[in-house]
């Protein structure tokens, strides 16, 4: 099929990925026009081959850990390759949930751009800032230079910085357009939201109460001593020492959306109760998930 939505994920966010896939189908009136596929870390051996090796991130050296919550992020550049550099694709993180018809994005006029996304911070016109590659609309034919294994290996060879790659700073600026921020709405659920991104990892609704298992940044230009302290913490006590636990989401509507979608996934068999319980056992899903499901009201029909 010429159009596909990809959700990239790893073992720690697999429940979120299945919920995201269900949301795409639930809210679309054009399901016959596009595919939905997962891209999973476990299916690409070059990640495992680099376990524990140092790569370049924010100008610093960090060990690559496949067990980190965010280890899937380089996979967001894989859709053009998977589609033979033909057609169009949308790629989203596993913590992004459609609340409208994704076809409206897939069929959007790209005005000749290879990539469309949103600015991560600041004014839309500020291309010198980091762009949010967590949700992208891609013209695959124009992205034949995206070869993920090669770029991934270049991080370990000192040729590529992870943050420059993820922020799309390695792309020609005139090849990137900006779509409405509601297609990647950061922790905001309003009537205008098209896709909700629960980007504040500390309050992701399915993680509440679990020990934090993602690595914080270690570069703070405004206050370097904080960076030194964070690096010392990691070196002396381990990657996740003293980071605390995931907190409850401050917006009950966002929690209800996720668990309402998960409840539908369990009802239609795309996620099994056994899978959720196993993810709870592995500390990937909050331990009171079934209590929360029982308390979550059903979602309104589309």
Secondary structure as GFF3:
##gff-version 3
##sequence-region A 1 302
A	DSSP	beta_strand	3	9	.	.	.	ID=ss1
A	DSSP	three_ten_helix	11	13	.	.	.	ID=ss2
A	DSSP	alpha_helix	14	26	.	.	.	ID=ss3
A	DSSP	three_ten_helix	31	33	.	.	.	ID=ss4
A	DSSP	beta_strand	35	40	.	.	.	ID=ss5
A	DSSP	three_ten_helix	41	43	.	.	.	ID=ss6
A	DSSP	alpha_helix	45	48	.	.	.	ID=ss7
A	DSSP	beta_strand	54	57	.	.	.	ID=ss8
A	DSSP	beta_strand	60	63	.	.	.	ID=ss9
A	DSSP	three_ten_helix	73	77	.	.	.	ID=ss10
A	DSSP	alpha_helix	79	82	.	.	.	ID=ss11
A	DSSP	beta_strand	88	93	.	.	.	ID=ss12
A	DSSP	beta_strand	96	98	.	.	.	ID=ss13
A	DSSP	alpha_helix	103	106	.	.	.	ID=ss14
A	DSSP	beta_strand	115	119	.	.	.	ID=ss15
A	DSSP	beta_strand	131	139	.	.	.	ID=ss16
A	DSSP	three_ten_helix	140	143	.	.	.	ID=ss17
A	DSSP	alpha_helix	148	156	.	.	.	ID=ss18
A	DSSP	alpha_helix	162	166	.	.	.	ID=ss19
A	DSSP	three_ten_helix	173	175	.	.	.	ID=ss20
A	DSSP	beta_strand	176	178	.	.	.	ID=ss21
A	DSSP	three_ten_helix	181	184	.	.	.	ID=ss22
A	DSSP	beta_strand	185	186	.	.	.	ID=ss23
A	DSSP	beta_strand	195	197	.	.	.	ID=ss24
A	DSSP	three_ten_helix	201	203	.	.	.	ID=ss25
A	DSSP	alpha_helix	224	237	.	.	.	ID=ss26
A	DSSP	alpha_helix	252	268	.	.	.	ID=ss27
A	DSSP	alpha_helix	273	281	.	.	.	ID=ss28
A	DSSP	alpha_helix	289	295	.	.	.	ID=ss29
###
